[in-house]
Amino acid sequence: MPRLLAVDLDGTLLDRAGRPHAVDVEALKRAVSAGVVVSILTGRLHAGTKAAALEAGLVGPLGCADGSHLVLATGETLQHSALHRDSALRLRDGLDEHGVATFVFSQDTIHHDGEGDDFVRYVSTWSPKLERGHDVHAHDSWSHEHGVTAVVGVSDEARIARIVTMIREELPHSAQVLSFPLGATGSWAFLTRSSGVDKGTALDFIAQHSNVAREDTVVVGDWLNDLPMFRAAGRSYAMGQAPAHVKDAATNVLDETAEQGGGIARVVKNLFGL
């Protein structure tokens, strides 16, 4: 029987509107009460994760920002992997030159300016704490002692591709970056953060923190950023709506989708009998 269960949020515990299904929340509560170590591994910042963690009764470490921030539900930081001053300022200058809508994730808050107004609704899924300023490139978060947790930029596909190339050439050892279409908007986005961390390293950290062997861990997810934790876990479950290549990477595939709910509850029942 596994001893640690880690679940993704968006597309797994949460539906498209960001709401958790009661049946899954109750299942996590039963697992916690039975002594299972339960955690959340998500791309969201802590501010966007805390409510779901507290609702499920979680008290241990959470993996936020795709493993860049290991933090307790109460807000106490255990480990933070950030882009620090030199790398952050180098990135800032490059983005300023390319002219894209820029969002800086710093200390649980997302900073932006007027260029990002059209995309606030999308970016707010990462954190409800957004701060609009006159010029995001002049904000002091770029040189703050705690560093930058992540940066998101939005523009047309060609410009985003150029920025991705710039980041990979200018910051090959300190930053990782990916790009993706921004829903049905016709725009593209990139997300960059510190290299060397992901949901897999977060799972390893939480397992070691909880004195649980890797083979005794199980994870549930639905998207590309969940693949590292699939590889790290003893057992992995892909949600019913997950892309085919995500399902192929999992040891098990659920019939339930995030819109239906019940996928996490099935895992808890099948593995723990709860």
N, C-alpha and C positions, 0 to 999 in steps of 0.2 A: 504493500500500500504506500503510495507517495505521501510525503510529509509536508510538501510545500506546493501551493497552487497559486499561480500568477496569471492574471487576466488582463487583456487589453481593454480599453474603454470604448472609443468610438468604433462602431461596427461590431462590437462584441458584448460588452455589458450595456452600452448605451445604444438607443435607436437613432434614426437619422435626425431627430429633433433634440438629441442630447439627453434623453430621458432613460433611466434604468428601468428594466422590467422587474416588478415586485417579486416574481417567482425566482429570479436570479439573485436578487439582493437577499432574500430570505435563505436561499441555499448557501450563500457565502457566510451569512450569520451562523448557520448551523455548523459549517465547517470550522469557523473560528471557535465556537463553543466546544467543539469536539477536540480542539487542540491542534488543528491543522494550521500551519503558517500560511496566511493568505495575503497576497500583495497585488498591487496594480502596476503594470508596466505600460506606459503611455507616452505619446508624443506631446501631450499637454504639459503646461507648466503646473507647478504645485497649486496655484490659485484656481486652476481649472480642474484639478483632480480631487481637492480636499473634500468637497461635498459628497461625492460618491464614496470615497474612502470612509468617511465618518458614518454615512448612512449604512454601510455594510459592517460597521463595527471594527474596522481595521485599526490597529495600533502600531504595527511594525513598519519597516522601511518600505517606501514606495519608489519606483523608478520613473522619474518624470523627464520630460524633454528627451525621450528616446534614450535614456540612460545617462544623460549629461548631468542630471541632478538626482542624487540619492537623498531622500528626505523622509522624515517621519510625518505622519498625517497631521501632527500638531504644528509642523513647520520647522522643526529642528533639522538643519542640514548635516548630513553624514559625509557626503562627498560631492564636490562640484567641479566638473570639468568644463572650463570656459575658454573662450578666445580672449586672451589678455592684451594689454595695452598695445604693444607693437603690432601684433597680428590684427587686432581690432581696428586700429587706426589705418593700417594698410588697406584693409577691406573697405573701410568707410570712404577713403579717398577714391578707390576704384569705383564704388557704387555712385558716388557723387559725380564722377566723370561720365558714367554711362547714363545717368538720369532715369532711375526707376523708382517706383513707389516702394519705399523702404520701411521695414518694421524691425525694431531692435528689441530683443527679448532680454531684459535685464532685471534682476532682483524681483522676479515674479510679475513684472509689469511689462507691457508691450508699448513701446514708444513709437510714434509716427508723426507725420505732419499732413498738410492738406493734400499732398499727392496720393496719400493712401486712403482718403475718405471713402472712395468707391469700393474698397475691399475690406473695410472694418468688420462687416458682418461675417465674412469668411474667417478672418484672422482671429476674431474673438472666440472661436472654438478652442483655441489654445489657452486662452486666459480671459476672464471677464474684466481684468484690470488693464484698461487701455488709457494711455495719456497722450493727448494731442498737443504738439508744440508748434512753434513757428518754422523751425528747420531741424529735422531729425538728425541731419549730419553734424549739427552744432551741439547736440545734446551731450552732456558729460558722461553718459553711460559708456561711451566708447573707450574712455580712459579710466573708468572706475576701478577701484582696487579689486572688486569681486569679478570683474570681467564681464563679457557678453556671453549669455547662455546660447543664443542662436540669433540668426538674422534671416528674415524672409524678404524677398523682393518680388514684385509683380510687374510684368510688362508684356510685350509681344514675344513670340517664340524665338525669333532671331536674336533679339537683344538679350534674352535670358540665356540663350546658348553661348553668346559671347562672354557673359558674366561668369558662367560656369567654367569656361575655358580660362578666364582670367584668374579665378580663385584657385583652380588646380595648378596653374603655372606659378602664381605669386605666393601661394601658401600651401605648398605640397605636403609639408610635414605637420602643420598645425591645424588644418581645417579639412573637413569632409563636406561634400556638397552633392545635392541631387536636385533635379528639376522635374516638373510635372504640370500637366494642364490644370487650370483652375476651374474645375467643374464645367458648366456650360457657358462660362463668361466669354470664351474665346481667347482669354489671356493665359499666360504661362507664369509659373512661379518657380523660384529656387529657394531651398532652405540649406543653410550652412551652419555648422557648429563644430565644436572641437573634435579632432580626429581621435581614433582609438577607443571610443565608447559607443555602445549601442544597447539594445534591449538584452542581448546575450551577456554582455559584461555586467549589466545591472542584475540579471538573474543570478550570475555567479556571486556577485557581492552580497545579495540578499541571502542566498543559500549559505555562504560562509558565515555571515552575521548571525544566522539562525541555527548554525551547526547542522545543516542538512546536506547530505551528499547529492551530487549532481543527478545521479540516477533516481533519486527520490523526489525529483521535481516534475511538475506537470504544468503546461501553459495552454492558454486558449487565446487565439487571435484570428485576424482576418485579412491582413494586408502586408505589403512588402516590408514595412519596417518591423514586422513580427518575425521575419525569417531568421534573424540572428538568435532570437530566443527559442525558436523551434529547434535550431541546431544545438543549442546549449542544454536544452531540457531532456530529462529522461523520457518524457512522453509529451506529445504536442497534439492539439486539436485545432483544426481549421473550421471556421464558421461556414454555414451552408452557402452564403453568398460570396465567399472568398473566390478570387480568380483561380483558374485551374492550376497555375504554377505554384500558388501558395498552398493549395490542397495537396499537390504532389509532394511538397516538402514536409507535410505533417505526417505523424504516425497514424492519426485518426482524423476522420472528417465527420462533422456533425450534419444532420439534416436541418436543424433549426437555423434560421437566419436572425440577424439583429432586429429586424422589424417584427418577427414573430415572438422572439424571446424564448427563454427556456433552454438555450444551449449550455450555459454554465450550470444550470440546475441539473441537466442530464449528466454532465461530467461529475458533479458532486455526488449524485446518486450512484452512478456506475462505479466510481473509484472508491468512494468512502462509505457507501451504503447509507447516506444521509438524505 
